[in-house]
Amino acid sequence: MAAGAALAAKRGKRSKSSLKGASRGMYKSMSKKELRRMAKTKRKGKPTKKRH
């Protein structure tokens, strides 16, 4: 979800100031190509939280 928000900001469909946390970091450090690859990853079947 964070990658999708960052990608929308890179494309100009969302304001950069609306980004928070992980999406803001991704916006600054990743290219559009990298963000697109991460944003299209399926979330179905993935854990919602990391186990310790």
mmCIF file as Biopython writes it, N, C-alpha, C and O atoms, coordinates in Angstrom:
data_model
#
loop_
_atom_site.group_PDB
_atom_site.id
_atom_site.type_symbol
_atom_site.label_atom_id
_atom_site.label_alt_id
_atom_site.label_comp_id
_atom_site.label_asym_id
_atom_site.label_entity_id
_atom_site.label_seq_id
_atom_site.pdbx_PDB_ins_code
_atom_site.Cartn_x
_atom_site.Cartn_y
_atom_site.Cartn_z
_atom_site.occupancy
_atom_site.B_iso_or_equiv
_atom_site.auth_seq_id
_atom_site.auth_asym_id
_atom_site.pdbx_PDB_model_num
ATOM 1   N N  . MET A ? 1  ? 0.827  -1.193  0.000   1.0 0.0 1  A 1 
ATOM 2   C CA . MET A ? 1  ? 0.000  0.000   0.000   1.0 0.0 1  A 1 
ATOM 3   C C  . MET A ? 1  ? 0.870  1.255   0.000   1.0 0.0 1  A 1 
ATOM 4   O O  . MET A ? 1  ? 0.560  2.244   -0.664  1.0 0.0 1  A 1 
ATOM 5   N N  . ALA A ? 2  ? 1.959  1.195   0.754   1.0 0.0 2  A 1 
ATOM 6   C CA . ALA A ? 2  ? 2.858  2.341   0.819   1.0 0.0 2  A 1 
ATOM 7   C C  . ALA A ? 2  ? 3.481  2.614   -0.546  1.0 0.0 2  A 1 
ATOM 8   O O  . ALA A ? 2  ? 3.636  3.770   -0.941  1.0 0.0 2  A 1 
ATOM 9   N N  . ALA A ? 3  ? 3.838  1.553   -1.264  1.0 0.0 3  A 1 
ATOM 10  C CA . ALA A ? 3  ? 4.435  1.722   -2.588  1.0 0.0 3  A 1 
ATOM 11  C C  . ALA A ? 3  ? 3.432  2.347   -3.550  1.0 0.0 3  A 1 
ATOM 12  O O  . ALA A ? 3  ? 3.805  3.177   -4.379  1.0 0.0 3  A 1 
ATOM 13  N N  . GLY A ? 4  ? 2.174  1.960   -3.448  1.0 0.0 4  A 1 
ATOM 14  C CA . GLY A ? 4  ? 1.141  2.536   -4.304  1.0 0.0 4  A 1 
ATOM 15  C C  . GLY A ? 4  ? 0.934  4.010   -4.046  1.0 0.0 4  A 1 
ATOM 16  O O  . GLY A ? 4  ? 0.744  4.790   -4.979  1.0 0.0 4  A 1 
ATOM 17  N N  . ALA A ? 5  ? 0.968  4.395   -2.783  1.0 0.0 5  A 1 
ATOM 18  C CA . ALA A ? 5  ? 0.814  5.809   -2.436  1.0 0.0 5  A 1 
ATOM 19  C C  . ALA A ? 5  ? 2.003  6.619   -2.935  1.0 0.0 5  A 1 
ATOM 20  O O  . ALA A ? 5  ? 1.835  7.721   -3.456  1.0 0.0 5  A 1 
ATOM 21  N N  . ALA A ? 6  ? 3.203  6.071   -2.775  1.0 0.0 6  A 1 
ATOM 22  C CA . ALA A ? 6  ? 4.404  6.765   -3.241  1.0 0.0 6  A 1 
ATOM 23  C C  . ALA A ? 6  ? 4.402  6.894   -4.760  1.0 0.0 6  A 1 
ATOM 24  O O  . ALA A ? 6  ? 4.791  7.929   -5.299  1.0 0.0 6  A 1 
ATOM 25  N N  . LEU A ? 7  ? 3.969  5.856   -5.440  1.0 0.0 7  A 1 
ATOM 26  C CA . LEU A ? 7  ? 3.900  5.894   -6.900  1.0 0.0 7  A 1 
ATOM 27  C C  . LEU A ? 7  ? 2.897  6.941   -7.370  1.0 0.0 7  A 1 
ATOM 28  O O  . LEU A ? 7  ? 3.158  7.660   -8.335  1.0 0.0 7  A 1 
ATOM 29  N N  . ALA A ? 8  ? 1.758  7.033   -6.699  1.0 0.0 8  A 1 
ATOM 30  C CA . ALA A ? 8  ? 0.761  8.047   -7.066  1.0 0.0 8  A 1 
ATOM 31  C C  . ALA A ? 8  ? 1.332  9.451   -6.898  1.0 0.0 8  A 1 
ATOM 32  O O  . ALA A ? 8  ? 1.045  10.337  -7.702  1.0 0.0 8  A 1 
ATOM 33  N N  . ALA A ? 9  ? 2.133  9.657   -5.867  1.0 0.0 9  A 1 
ATOM 34  C CA . ALA A ? 9  ? 2.752  10.967  -5.659  1.0 0.0 9  A 1 
ATOM 35  C C  . ALA A ? 9  ? 3.784  11.256  -6.745  1.0 0.0 9  A 1 
ATOM 36  O O  . ALA A ? 9  ? 3.867  12.384  -7.233  1.0 0.0 9  A 1 
ATOM 37  N N  . LYS A ? 10 ? 4.568  10.255  -7.127  1.0 0.0 10 A 1 
ATOM 38  C CA . LYS A ? 10 ? 5.561  10.430  -8.204  1.0 0.0 10 A 1 
ATOM 39  C C  . LYS A ? 10 ? 4.876  10.793  -9.510  1.0 0.0 10 A 1 
ATOM 40  O O  . LYS A ? 10 ? 5.405  11.577  -10.298 1.0 0.0 10 A 1 
ATOM 41  N N  . ARG A ? 11 ? 3.690  10.220  -9.742  1.0 0.0 11 A 1 
ATOM 42  C CA . ARG A ? 11 ? 2.964  10.488  -10.981 1.0 0.0 11 A 1 
ATOM 43  C C  . ARG A ? 11 ? 2.198  11.800  -10.928 1.0 0.0 11 A 1 
ATOM 44  O O  . ARG A ? 11 ? 1.678  12.250  -11.949 1.0 0.0 11 A 1 
ATOM 45  N N  . GLY A ? 12 ? 2.118  12.426  -9.747  1.0 0.0 12 A 1 
ATOM 46  C CA . GLY A ? 12 ? 1.432  13.699  -9.613  1.0 0.0 12 A 1 
ATOM 47  C C  . GLY A ? 12 ? -0.050 13.570  -9.334  1.0 0.0 12 A 1 
ATOM 48  O O  . GLY A ? 12 ? -0.774 14.564  -9.395  1.0 0.0 12 A 1 
ATOM 49  N N  . LYS A ? 13 ? -0.522 12.366  -9.027  1.0 0.0 13 A 1 
ATOM 50  C CA . LYS A ? 13 ? -1.945 12.147  -8.749  1.0 0.0 13 A 1 
ATOM 51  C C  . LYS A ? 13 ? -2.266 12.316  -7.271  1.0 0.0 13 A 1 
ATOM 52  O O  . LYS A ? 13 ? -3.431 12.275  -6.875  1.0 0.0 13 A 1 
ATOM 53  N N  . ARG A ? 14 ? -1.240 12.504  -6.460  1.0 0.0 14 A 1 
ATOM 54  C CA . ARG A ? 14 ? -1.414 12.690  -5.019  1.0 0.0 14 A 1 
ATOM 55  C C  . ARG A ? 14 ? -0.344 13.665  -4.555  1.0 0.0 14 A 1 
ATOM 56  O O  . ARG A ? 14 ? 0.763  13.675  -5.094  1.0 0.0 14 A 1 
ATOM 57  N N  . SER A ? 15 ? -0.659 14.475  -3.570  1.0 0.0 15 A 1 
ATOM 58  C CA . SER A ? 15 ? 0.324  15.458  -3.120  1.0 0.0 15 A 1 
ATOM 59  C C  . SER A ? 15 ? 1.429  14.791  -2.306  1.0 0.0 15 A 1 
ATOM 60  O O  . SER A ? 15 ? 1.190  13.851  -1.548  1.0 0.0 15 A 1 
ATOM 61  N N  . LYS A ? 16 ? 2.630  15.297  -2.483  1.0 0.0 16 A 1 
ATOM 62  C CA . LYS A ? 16 ? 3.789  14.759  -1.772  1.0 0.0 16 A 1 
ATOM 63  C C  . LYS A ? 16 ? 3.648  14.962  -0.270  1.0 0.0 16 A 1 
ATOM 64  O O  . LYS A ? 16 ? 4.119  14.136  0.512   1.0 0.0 16 A 1 
ATOM 65  N N  . SER A ? 17 ? 3.015  16.034  0.136   1.0 0.0 17 A 1 
ATOM 66  C CA . SER A ? 17 ? 2.865  16.343  1.563   1.0 0.0 17 A 1 
ATOM 67  C C  . SER A ? 17 ? 1.882  15.416  2.270   1.0 0.0 17 A 1 
ATOM 68  O O  . SER A ? 17 ? 1.863  15.362  3.500   1.0 0.0 17 A 1 
ATOM 69  N N  . SER A ? 18 ? 1.061  14.682  1.506   1.0 0.0 18 A 1 
ATOM 70  C CA . SER A ? 18 ? 0.102  13.769  2.128   1.0 0.0 18 A 1 
ATOM 71  C C  . SER A ? 18 ? 0.742  12.436  2.516   1.0 0.0 18 A 1 
ATOM 72  O O  . SER A ? 18 ? 0.122  11.632  3.212   1.0 0.0 18 A 1 
ATOM 73  N N  . LEU A ? 19 ? 1.973  12.198  2.072   1.0 0.0 19 A 1 
ATOM 74  C CA . LEU A ? 19 ? 2.653  10.939  2.374   1.0 0.0 19 A 1 
ATOM 75  C C  . LEU A ? 19 ? 3.187  10.933  3.794   1.0 0.0 19 A 1 
ATOM 76  O O  . LEU A ? 19 ? 3.664  11.951  4.295   1.0 0.0 19 A 1 
ATOM 77  N N  . LYS A ? 20 ? 3.102  9.774   4.440   1.0 0.0 20 A 1 
ATOM 78  C CA . LYS A ? 20 ? 3.587  9.620   5.808   1.0 0.0 20 A 1 
ATOM 79  C C  . LYS A ? 20 ? 4.334  8.299   5.928   1.0 0.0 20 A 1 
ATOM 80  O O  . LYS A ? 20 ? 4.064  7.355   5.185   1.0 0.0 20 A 1 
ATOM 81  N N  . GLY A ? 21 ? 5.257  8.235   6.851   1.0 0.0 21 A 1 
ATOM 82  C CA . GLY A ? 21 ? 5.929  6.985   7.187   1.0 0.0 21 A 1 
ATOM 83  C C  . GLY A ? 21 ? 6.665  6.342   6.028   1.0 0.0 21 A 1 
ATOM 84  O O  . GLY A ? 21 ? 7.477  6.980   5.359   1.0 0.0 21 A 1 
ATOM 85  N N  . ALA A ? 22 ? 6.366  5.058   5.797   1.0 0.0 22 A 1 
ATOM 86  C CA . ALA A ? 22 ? 7.067  4.266   4.791   1.0 0.0 22 A 1 
ATOM 87  C C  . ALA A ? 22 ? 6.895  4.827   3.382   1.0 0.0 22 A 1 
ATOM 88  O O  . ALA A ? 22 ? 7.834  4.802   2.586   1.0 0.0 22 A 1 
ATOM 89  N N  . SER A ? 23 ? 5.710  5.329   3.072   1.0 0.0 23 A 1 
ATOM 90  C CA . SER A ? 23 ? 5.482  5.840   1.720   1.0 0.0 23 A 1 
ATOM 91  C C  . SER A ? 23 ? 6.345  7.070   1.434   1.0 0.0 23 A 1 
ATOM 92  O O  . SER A ? 23 ? 6.792  7.262   0.304   1.0 0.0 23 A 1 
ATOM 93  N N  . ARG A ? 24 ? 6.578  7.894   2.441   1.0 0.0 24 A 1 
ATOM 94  C CA . ARG A ? 24 ? 7.431  9.073   2.253   1.0 0.0 24 A 1 
ATOM 95  C C  . ARG A ? 24 ? 8.874  8.647   1.988   1.0 0.0 24 A 1 
ATOM 96  O O  . ARG A ? 24 ? 9.548  9.210   1.126   1.0 0.0 24 A 1 
ATOM 97  N N  . GLY A ? 25 ? 9.338  7.653   2.732   1.0 0.0 25 A 1 
ATOM 98  C CA . GLY A ? 25 ? 10.691 7.139   2.525   1.0 0.0 25 A 1 
ATOM 99  C C  . GLY A ? 25 ? 10.853 6.511   1.153   1.0 0.0 25 A 1 
ATOM 100 O O  . GLY A ? 25 ? 11.876 6.696   0.494   1.0 0.0 25 A 1 
ATOM 101 N N  . MET A ? 26 ? 9.845  5.769   0.727   1.0 0.0 26 A 1 
ATOM 102 C CA . MET A ? 26 ? 9.885  5.148   -0.598  1.0 0.0 26 A 1 
ATOM 103 C C  . MET A ? 26 ? 9.880  6.200   -1.696  1.0 0.0 26 A 1 
ATOM 104 O O  . MET A ? 26 ? 10.585 6.060   -2.695  1.0 0.0 26 A 1 
ATOM 105 N N  . TYR A ? 27 ? 9.099  7.240   -1.518  1.0 0.0 27 A 1 
ATOM 106 C CA . TYR A ? 27 ? 9.022  8.320   -2.507  1.0 0.0 27 A 1 
ATOM 107 C C  . TYR A ? 27 ? 10.398 8.935   -2.735  1.0 0.0 27 A 1 
ATOM 108 O O  . TYR A ? 27 ? 10.786 9.214   -3.869  1.0 0.0 27 A 1 
ATOM 109 N N  . LYS A ? 28 ? 11.126 9.143   -1.647  1.0 0.0 28 A 1 
ATOM 110 C CA . LYS A ? 28 ? 12.433 9.788   -1.741  1.0 0.0 28 A 1 
ATOM 111 C C  . LYS A ? 28 ? 13.513 8.868   -2.302  1.0 0.0 28 A 1 
ATOM 112 O O  . LYS A ? 28 ? 14.397 9.325   -3.027  1.0 0.0 28 A 1 
ATOM 113 N N  . SER A ? 29 ? 13.451 7.579   -1.976  1.0 0.0 29 A 1 
ATOM 114 C CA . SER A ? 29 ? 14.582 6.707   -2.280  1.0 0.0 29 A 1 
ATOM 115 C C  . SER A ? 29 ? 14.415 5.789   -3.488  1.0 0.0 29 A 1 
ATOM 116 O O  . SER A ? 29 ? 15.386 5.160   -3.909  1.0 0.0 29 A 1 
ATOM 117 N N  . MET A ? 30 ? 13.214 5.693   -4.057  1.0 0.0 30 A 1 
ATOM 118 C CA . MET A ? 30 ? 12.988 4.730   -5.130  1.0 0.0 30 A 1 
ATOM 119 C C  . MET A ? 30 ? 12.549 5.400   -6.428  1.0 0.0 30 A 1 
ATOM 120 O O  . MET A ? 30 ? 11.945 6.473   -6.424  1.0 0.0 30 A 1 
ATOM 121 N N  . SER A ? 31 ? 12.870 4.738   -7.537  1.0 0.0 31 A 1 
ATOM 122 C CA . SER A ? 31 ? 12.455 5.241   -8.850  1.0 0.0 31 A 1 
ATOM 123 C C  . SER A ? 31 ? 11.024 4.803   -9.142  1.0 0.0 31 A 1 
ATOM 124 O O  . SER A ? 31 ? 10.464 3.967   -8.433  1.0 0.0 31 A 1 
ATOM 125 N N  . LYS A ? 32 ? 10.434 5.381   -10.205 1.0 0.0 32 A 1 
ATOM 126 C CA . LYS A ? 32 ? 9.076  4.994   -10.603 1.0 0.0 32 A 1 
ATOM 127 C C  . LYS A ? 32 ? 9.016  3.511   -10.965 1.0 0.0 32 A 1 
ATOM 128 O O  . LYS A ? 32 ? 8.043  2.823   -10.655 1.0 0.0 32 A 1 
ATOM 129 N N  . LYS A ? 33 ? 10.057 3.034   -11.617 1.0 0.0 33 A 1 
ATOM 130 C CA . LYS A ? 33 ? 10.084 1.633   -12.033 1.0 0.0 33 A 1 
ATOM 131 C C  . LYS A ? 33 ? 10.077 0.703   -10.821 1.0 0.0 33 A 1 
ATOM 132 O O  . LYS A ? 33 ? 9.341  -0.284  -10.800 1.0 0.0 33 A 1 
ATOM 133 N N  . GLU A ? 34 ? 10.887 1.010   -9.821  1.0 0.0 34 A 1 
ATOM 134 C CA . GLU A ? 34 ? 10.936 0.201   -8.604  1.0 0.0 34 A 1 
ATOM 135 C C  . GLU A ? 34 ? 9.605  0.248   -7.865  1.0 0.0 34 A 1 
ATOM 136 O O  . GLU A ? 34 ? 9.115  -0.777  -7.390  1.0 0.0 34 A 1 
ATOM 137 N N  . LEU A ? 35 ? 9.028  1.433   -7.771  1.0 0.0 35 A 1 
ATOM 138 C CA . LEU A ? 35 ? 7.753  1.579   -7.076  1.0 0.0 35 A 1 
ATOM 139 C C  . LEU A ? 35 ? 6.643  0.810   -7.777  1.0 0.0 35 A 1 
ATOM 140 O O  . LEU A ? 35 ? 5.809  0.180   -7.126  1.0 0.0 35 A 1 
ATOM 141 N N  . ARG A ? 36 ? 6.635  0.864   -9.116  1.0 0.0 36 A 1 
ATOM 142 C CA . ARG A ? 36 ? 5.608  0.151   -9.864  1.0 0.0 36 A 1 
ATOM 143 C C  . ARG A ? 36 ? 5.715  -1.356  -9.618  1.0 0.0 36 A 1 
ATOM 144 O O  . ARG A ? 36 ? 4.702  -2.037  -9.461  1.0 0.0 36 A 1 
ATOM 145 N N  . ARG A ? 37 ? 6.937  -1.868  -9.584  1.0 0.0 37 A 1 
ATOM 146 C CA . ARG A ? 37 ? 7.144  -3.300  -9.350  1.0 0.0 37 A 1 
ATOM 147 C C  . ARG A ? 37 ? 6.659  -3.704  -7.954  1.0 0.0 37 A 1 
ATOM 148 O O  . ARG A ? 37 ? 6.048  -4.761  -7.791  1.0 0.0 37 A 1 
ATOM 149 N N  . MET A ? 38 ? 6.926  -2.873  -6.959  1.0 0.0 38 A 1 
ATOM 150 C CA . MET A ? 38 ? 6.479  -3.183  -5.602  1.0 0.0 38 A 1 
ATOM 151 C C  . MET A ? 38 ? 4.968  -3.016  -5.452  1.0 0.0 38 A 1 
ATOM 152 O O  . MET A ? 38 ? 4.321  -3.803  -4.761  1.0 0.0 38 A 1 
ATOM 153 N N  . ALA A ? 39 ? 4.414  -2.007  -6.089  1.0 0.0 39 A 1 
ATOM 154 C CA . ALA A ? 39 ? 2.981  -1.722  -5.951  1.0 0.0 39 A 1 
ATOM 155 C C  . ALA A ? 39 ? 2.122  -2.813  -6.582  1.0 0.0 39 A 1 
ATOM 156 O O  . ALA A ? 39 ? 1.006  -3.058  -6.124  1.0 0.0 39 A 1 
ATOM 157 N N  . LYS A ? 40 ? 2.623  -3.470  -7.622  1.0 0.0 40 A 1 
ATOM 158 C CA . LYS A ? 40 ? 1.799  -4.484  -8.272  1.0 0.0 40 A 1 
ATOM 159 C C  . LYS A ? 40 ? 1.927  -5.864  -7.631  1.0 0.0 40 A 1 
ATOM 160 O O  . LYS A ? 40 ? 1.276  -6.811  -8.073  1.0 0.0 40 A 1 
ATOM 161 N N  . THR A ? 41 ? 2.752  -5.990  -6.603  1.0 0.0 41 A 1 
ATOM 162 C CA . THR A ? 41 ? 2.873  -7.256  -5.882  1.0 0.0 41 A 1 
ATOM 163 C C  . THR A ? 41 ? 1.561  -7.573  -5.184  1.0 0.0 41 A 1 
ATOM 164 O O  . THR A ? 41 ? 0.997  -6.721  -4.497  1.0 0.0 41 A 1 
ATOM 165 N N  . LYS A ? 42 ? 1.081  -8.781  -5.355  1.0 0.0 42 A 1 
ATOM 166 C CA . LYS A ? 42 ? -0.175 -9.192  -4.743  1.0 0.0 42 A 1 
ATOM 167 C C  . LYS A ? 42 ? -0.022 -9.290  -3.234  1.0 0.0 42 A 1 
ATOM 168 O O  . LYS A ? 42 ? 1.006  -9.758  -2.745  1.0 0.0 42 A 1 
ATOM 169 N N  . ARG A ? 43 ? -1.037 -8.853  -2.488  1.0 0.0 43 A 1 
ATOM 170 C CA . ARG A ? 43 ? -1.002 -8.916  -1.035  1.0 0.0 43 A 1 
ATOM 171 C C  . ARG A ? 43 ? -1.799 -10.103 -0.500  1.0 0.0 43 A 1 
ATOM 172 O O  . ARG A ? 43 ? -1.715 -10.429 0.684   1.0 0.0 43 A 1 
ATOM 173 N N  . LYS A ? 44 ? -2.564 -10.742 -1.365  1.0 0.0 44 A 1 
ATOM 174 C CA . LYS A ? 44 ? -3.386 -11.863 -0.926  1.0 0.0 44 A 1 
ATOM 175 C C  . LYS A ? 44 ? -2.489 -13.012 -0.461  1.0 0.0 44 A 1 
ATOM 176 O O  . LYS A ? 44 ? -1.575 -13.424 -1.175  1.0 0.0 44 A 1 
ATOM 177 N N  . GLY A ? 45 ? -2.756 -13.518 0.735   1.0 0.0 45 A 1 
ATOM 178 C CA . GLY A ? 45 ? -1.977 -14.621 1.268   1.0 0.0 45 A 1 
ATOM 179 C C  . GLY A ? 45 ? -0.703 -14.211 1.981   1.0 0.0 45 A 1 
ATOM 180 O O  . GLY A ? 45 ? 0.005  -15.059 2.524   1.0 0.0 45 A 1 
ATOM 181 N N  . LYS A ? 46 ? -0.408 -12.935 1.985   1.0 0.0 46 A 1 
ATOM 182 C CA . LYS A ? 46 ? 0.782  -12.443 2.675   1.0 0.0 46 A 1 
ATOM 183 C C  . LYS A ? 46 ? 0.423  -12.107 4.121   1.0 0.0 46 A 1 
ATOM 184 O O  . LYS A ? 46 ? -0.705 -11.692 4.389   1.0 0.0 46 A 1 
ATOM 185 N N  . PRO A ? 47 ? 1.350  -12.275 5.048   1.0 0.0 47 A 1 
ATOM 186 C CA . PRO A ? 47 ? 1.062  -11.892 6.435   1.0 0.0 47 A 1 
ATOM 187 C C  . PRO A ? 47 ? 0.946  -10.374 6.570   1.0 0.0 47 A 1 
ATOM 188 O O  . PRO A ? 47 ? 1.647  -9.634  5.880   1.0 0.0 47 A 1 
ATOM 189 N N  . THR A ? 48 ? 0.066  -9.912  7.453   1.0 0.0 48 A 1 
ATOM 190 C CA . THR A ? 48 ? -0.094 -8.480  7.628   1.0 0.0 48 A 1 
ATOM 191 C C  . THR A ? 48 ? 0.937  -7.901  8.580   1.0 0.0 48 A 1 
ATOM 192 O O  . THR A ? 48 ? 1.238  -6.709  8.526   1.0 0.0 48 A 1 
ATOM 193 N N  . LYS A ? 49 ? 1.483  -8.748  9.460   1.0 0.0 49 A 1 
ATOM 194 C CA . LYS A ? 49 ? 2.519  -8.292  10.386  1.0 0.0 49 A 1 
ATOM 195 C C  . LYS A ? 49 ? 3.693  -9.249  10.349  1.0 0.0 49 A 1 
ATOM 196 O O  . LYS A ? 49 ? 3.537  -10.447 10.116  1.0 0.0 49 A 1 
ATOM 197 N N  . LYS A ? 50 ? 4.861  -8.699  10.581  1.0 0.0 50 A 1 
ATOM 198 C CA . LYS A ? 50 ? 6.068  -9.511  10.635  1.0 0.0 50 A 1 
ATOM 199 C C  . LYS A ? 50 ? 6.142  -10.238 11.975  1.0 0.0 50 A 1 
ATOM 200 O O  . LYS A ? 50 ? 5.908  -9.636  13.024  1.0 0.0 50 A 1 
ATOM 201 N N  . ARG A ? 51 ? 6.463  -11.515 11.942  1.0 0.0 51 A 1 
ATOM 202 C CA . ARG A ? 51 ? 6.625  -12.265 13.189  1.0 0.0 51 A 1 
ATOM 203 C C  . ARG A ? 51 ? 7.997  -11.998 13.769  1.0 0.0 51 A 1 
ATOM 204 O O  . ARG A ? 51 ? 8.948  -11.731 13.034  1.0 0.0 51 A 1 
ATOM 205 N N  . HIS A ? 52 ? 8.099  -12.069 15.073  1.0 0.0 52 A 1 
ATOM 206 C CA . HIS A ? 52 ? 9.384  -11.830 15.731  1.0 0.0 52 A 1 
ATOM 207 C C  . HIS A ? 52 ? 10.231 -13.054 15.746  1.0 0.0 52 A 1 
ATOM 208 O O  . HIS A ? 52 ? 11.347 -13.027 16.263  1.0 0.0 52 A 1 
#
